[in-house]
């Protein structure tokens, strides 16, 4: 799985994200539009320069993707956060 960076903005295929959140691609698109799925991007500095972390938040789930500079997902972490 890869994250595509265009003009400093990350893009992930809806099917890839859906599989990680136990949703369908259509549900991902709909919930992102409605704000039920939100995201946050962190760009690495210092010894983490060239890496990025992309977080997705949905219901009581947080998904964190740690990626290399070319967008290759190096590590995936899913955690339950409790109700938002």
N, CA, C and O of each residue as an XYZ file, in Angstrom:
336
protein
N       0.856     -1.164      0.000
C       0.000      0.000      0.000
C       0.903      1.229      0.000
O       1.935      1.260      0.671
N       0.498      2.232     -0.760
C       1.250      3.477     -0.836
C       0.315      4.668     -0.669
O      -0.857      4.633     -1.046
N       0.876      5.712     -0.095
C       0.194      6.989      0.009
C       0.770      7.868     -1.091
O       1.988      8.009     -1.202
N      -0.083      8.447     -1.887
C       0.356      9.317     -2.978
C       0.365     10.760     -2.483
O      -0.651     11.268     -2.007
N       1.502     11.406     -2.599
C       1.609     12.811     -2.186
C       1.578     13.687     -3.433
O       2.423     13.548     -4.318
N       0.615     14.578     -3.499
C       0.505     15.522     -4.598
C       0.329     16.916     -4.007
O      -0.621     17.175     -3.269
N       1.258     17.811     -4.340
C       1.221     19.189     -3.828
C       1.163     19.227     -2.304
O       0.479     20.067     -1.719
N       1.893     18.301     -1.663
C       1.939     18.276     -0.209
C       0.721     17.685      0.462
O       0.618     17.725      1.688
N      -0.210     17.134     -0.308
C      -1.425     16.549      0.236
C      -1.422     15.039      0.010
O      -1.210     14.587     -1.115
N      -1.655     14.251      1.064
C      -1.670     12.796      0.913
C      -2.989     12.294      0.336
O      -4.056     12.837      0.623
N      -2.898     11.264     -0.469
C      -4.077     10.596     -1.023
C      -3.908      9.097     -0.827
O      -2.865      8.533     -1.158
N      -4.931      8.459     -0.290
C      -4.932      7.012     -0.116
C      -6.124      6.461     -0.878
O      -7.190      7.075     -0.905
N      -5.947      5.326     -1.485
C      -7.032      4.683     -2.213
C      -8.140      4.317     -1.229
O      -7.864      3.747     -0.173
N      -9.378      4.635     -1.560
C     -10.516      4.371     -0.673
C     -10.631      2.890     -0.336
O     -11.033      2.543      0.775
N     -10.285      2.017     -1.270
C     -10.354      0.575     -1.009
C      -9.323      0.164      0.043
O      -9.607     -0.686      0.887
N      -8.121      0.764     -0.001
C      -7.096      0.453      1.000
C      -7.528      0.916      2.384
O      -7.396      0.176      3.358
N      -8.041      2.130      2.472
C      -8.492      2.659      3.757
C      -9.707      1.884      4.267
O      -9.816      1.616      5.463
N     -10.605      1.530      3.376
C     -11.797      0.774      3.758
C     -11.429     -0.542      4.424
O     -12.021     -0.915      5.437
N     -10.454     -1.245      3.861
C     -10.034     -2.529      4.427
C      -9.491     -2.352      5.846
O      -9.705     -3.209      6.703
N      -8.800     -1.260      6.092
C      -8.220     -1.014      7.410
C      -9.245     -0.563      8.444
O      -9.040     -0.745      9.645
N     -10.348      0.023      7.983
C     -11.395      0.508      8.887
C     -12.623     -0.397      8.916
O     -13.622     -0.074      9.560
N     -12.549     -1.529      8.217
C     -13.673     -2.480      8.148
C     -14.930     -1.833      7.562
O     -16.036     -2.027      8.066
N     -14.738     -1.065      6.496
C     -15.827     -0.402      5.783
C     -15.735     -0.746      4.307
O     -14.785     -1.400      3.876
N     -16.711     -0.312      3.536
C     -16.624     -0.430      2.078
C     -16.008      0.862      1.544
O     -16.039      1.884      2.229
N     -15.450      0.835      0.330
C     -14.919      2.075     -0.249
C     -15.974      3.189     -0.337
O     -15.661      4.356     -0.102
N     -17.207      2.838     -0.672
C     -18.269      3.848     -0.741
C     -18.546      4.457      0.636
O     -18.788      5.658      0.749
N     -18.510      3.623      1.680
C     -18.714      4.148      3.036
C     -17.579      5.104      3.416
O     -17.818      6.130      4.053
N     -16.353      4.769      3.029
C     -15.217      5.651      3.316
C     -15.429      6.998      2.652
O     -15.300      8.035      3.303
N     -15.753      7.000      1.371
C     -15.952      8.266      0.648
C     -17.051      9.103      1.305
O     -16.882     10.300      1.539
N     -18.174      8.455      1.597
C     -19.319      9.152      2.193
C     -18.967      9.714      3.572
O     -19.306     10.856      3.881
N     -18.300      8.927      4.389
C     -17.981      9.362      5.751
C     -16.879     10.419      5.780
O     -16.842     11.247      6.689
N     -15.992     10.398      4.804
C     -14.992     11.468      4.720
C     -15.668     12.778      4.327
O     -15.359     13.834      4.880
N     -16.581     12.706      3.380
C     -17.308     13.921      2.956
C     -18.118     14.523      4.101
O     -18.194     15.743      4.245
N     -18.723     13.654      4.916
C     -19.592     14.126      6.000
C     -18.812     14.497      7.268
O     -19.385     15.042      8.212
N     -17.518     14.204      7.288
C     -16.707     14.519      8.462
C     -16.689     13.436      9.523
O     -16.130     13.639     10.601
N     -17.296     12.279      9.238
C     -17.277     11.176     10.195
C     -15.901     10.509     10.243
O     -15.536      9.922     11.262
N     -15.147     10.593      9.168
C     -13.751     10.165      9.146
C     -12.926     11.427      8.968
O     -13.117     12.182      8.015
N     -12.004     11.647      9.901
C     -11.114     12.797      9.806
C      -9.677     12.292      9.736
O      -9.402     11.123     10.005
N      -8.770     13.187      9.372
C      -7.371     12.777      9.239
C      -6.440     13.889      9.699
O      -6.827     15.051      9.821
N      -5.207     13.491      9.947
C      -4.156     14.421     10.366
C      -2.846     13.922      9.771
O      -2.575     12.721      9.790
N      -2.033     14.830      9.244
C      -0.742     14.494      8.644
C       0.373     15.084      9.490
O       0.317     16.254      9.867
N       1.380     14.285      9.788
C       2.581     14.746     10.482
C       3.780     14.462      9.574
O       3.930     13.348      9.072
N       4.622     15.455      9.368
C       5.827     15.319      8.550
C       7.027     15.214      9.488
O       7.201     16.045     10.380
N       7.854     14.188      9.279
C       9.000     13.952     10.134
C      10.062     15.033     10.030
O      10.276     15.617      8.968
N      10.728     15.289     11.159
C      11.829     16.246     11.226
C      13.009     15.561     11.900
O      12.847     14.526     12.547
N      14.199     16.142     11.748
C      15.391     15.594     12.394
C      15.663     14.186     11.918
O      15.750     13.941     10.715
N      15.800     13.254     12.855
C      16.102     11.871     12.473
C      14.932     11.197     11.750
O      15.113     10.154     11.122
N      13.747     11.780     11.833
C      12.579     11.242     11.121
C      12.306     11.970      9.809
O      11.278     11.735      9.176
N      13.220     12.856      9.392
C      13.039     13.570      8.114
C      12.891     12.550      6.991
O      13.598     11.543      6.944
N      11.967     12.831      6.099
C      11.707     11.922      4.984
C      10.599     10.921      5.269
O      10.203     10.164      4.383
N      10.098     10.913      6.497
C       8.983     10.034      6.852
C       7.768     10.893      7.164
O       7.880     12.095      7.405
N       6.617     10.259      7.155
C       5.381     10.947      7.531
C       4.477      9.973      8.251
O       4.574      8.759      8.069
N       3.598     10.519      9.070
C       2.562      9.728      9.727
C       1.224     10.313      9.335
O       1.005     11.522      9.408
N       0.347      9.442      8.922
C      -0.999      9.833      8.535
C      -1.965      9.151      9.489
O      -1.982      7.925      9.595
N      -2.770      9.950     10.183
C      -3.737      9.434     11.157
C      -5.142      9.569     10.577
O      -5.475     10.570      9.943
N      -5.954      8.545     10.806
C      -7.372      8.592     10.465
C      -8.156      8.286     11.725
O      -7.799      7.388     12.488
N      -9.231      9.041     11.941
C     -10.082      8.867     13.108
C     -11.496      8.571     12.635
O     -12.057      9.309     11.824
N     -12.073      7.479     13.150
C     -13.434      7.097     12.779
C     -14.085      6.404     13.976
O     -13.565      5.412     14.487
N     -15.210      6.928     14.411
C     -15.911      6.404     15.592
C     -14.902      6.254     16.738
O     -14.316      7.243     17.178
N     -14.700      5.035     17.218
C     -13.777      4.819     18.338
C     -12.444      4.228     17.869
O     -11.732      3.608     18.658
N     -12.106      4.414     16.607
C     -10.893      3.843     16.029
C      -9.930      4.936     15.590
O     -10.328      5.933     14.987
N      -8.651      4.730     15.907
C      -7.593      5.582     15.368
C      -6.673      4.680     14.563
O      -6.238      3.633     15.041
N      -6.385      5.089     13.354
C      -5.501      4.358     12.458
C      -4.309      5.250     12.161
O      -4.477      6.396     11.743
N      -3.097      4.728     12.375
C      -1.893      5.498     12.079
C      -1.050      4.734     11.071
O      -0.707      3.570     11.279
N      -0.720      5.415      9.965
C       0.140      4.852      8.929
C       1.450      5.618      8.948
O       1.466      6.832      8.748
N       2.550      4.911      9.188
C       3.876      5.510      9.131
C       4.445      5.171      7.763
O       4.485      4.002      7.378
N       4.888      6.193      7.022
C       5.275      6.017      5.621
C       6.676      6.563      5.353
O       7.157      7.464      6.040
N       7.307      5.994      4.344
C       8.591      6.507      3.871
C       8.338      7.720      2.979
O       7.192      8.073      2.698
N       9.422      8.348      2.541
C       9.290      9.563      1.725
C       8.578      9.314      0.396
O       7.987     10.236     -0.166
N       8.626      8.071     -0.118
C       7.943      7.784     -1.382
C       6.496      7.329     -1.171
O       5.809      6.982     -2.132
N       6.029      7.331      0.087
C       4.640      6.980      0.383
C       4.406      5.526      0.728
O       3.270      5.135      0.997
N       5.461      4.708      0.727
C       5.306      3.309      1.099
C       4.972      3.205      2.579
O       5.665      3.781      3.418
N       3.913      2.474      2.898
C       3.510      2.302      4.295
C       4.477      1.332      4.962
O       4.604      0.178      4.554
N       5.156      1.824      5.995
C       6.141      1.029      6.729
C       5.531      0.331      7.933
O       5.938     -0.770      8.302
N       4.544      0.992      8.545
C       3.952      0.464      9.769
C       2.508      0.922      9.867
O       2.180      2.058      9.524
N       1.652      0.034     10.336
C       0.235      0.343     10.534
C      -0.128      0.052     11.979
O       0.220     -1.000     12.515
N      -0.823      0.977     12.603
C      -1.262      0.796     13.980
C      -2.735      1.187     14.066
O      -3.120      2.295     13.693
N      -3.553      0.254     14.566
C      -4.971      0.544     14.800
C      -5.232      0.417     16.284
O      -4.849     -0.576     16.904
N      -5.878      1.408     16.856
C      -6.205      1.375     18.275
C      -7.623      1.855     18.500
O      -8.145      2.684     17.754
N      -8.232      1.322     19.537
C      -9.547      1.793     19.985
C      -9.298      2.975     20.914
O      -8.459      2.904     21.812
N     -10.025      4.054     20.692
C      -9.823      5.264     21.491
C     -10.987      5.569     22.422
O     -10.892      6.477     23.247
N     -12.050      4.848     22.308
C     -13.263      5.184     23.038
C     -14.103      6.115     22.189
O     -13.631      6.625     21.173
N     -15.313      6.336     22.583
C     -16.222      7.175     21.792
C     -15.713      8.606     21.717
O     -15.195      9.142     22.696
N     -15.867      9.237     20.518
C     -15.458     10.633     20.355
C     -16.576     11.542     20.779
O     -16.435     12.763     20.719
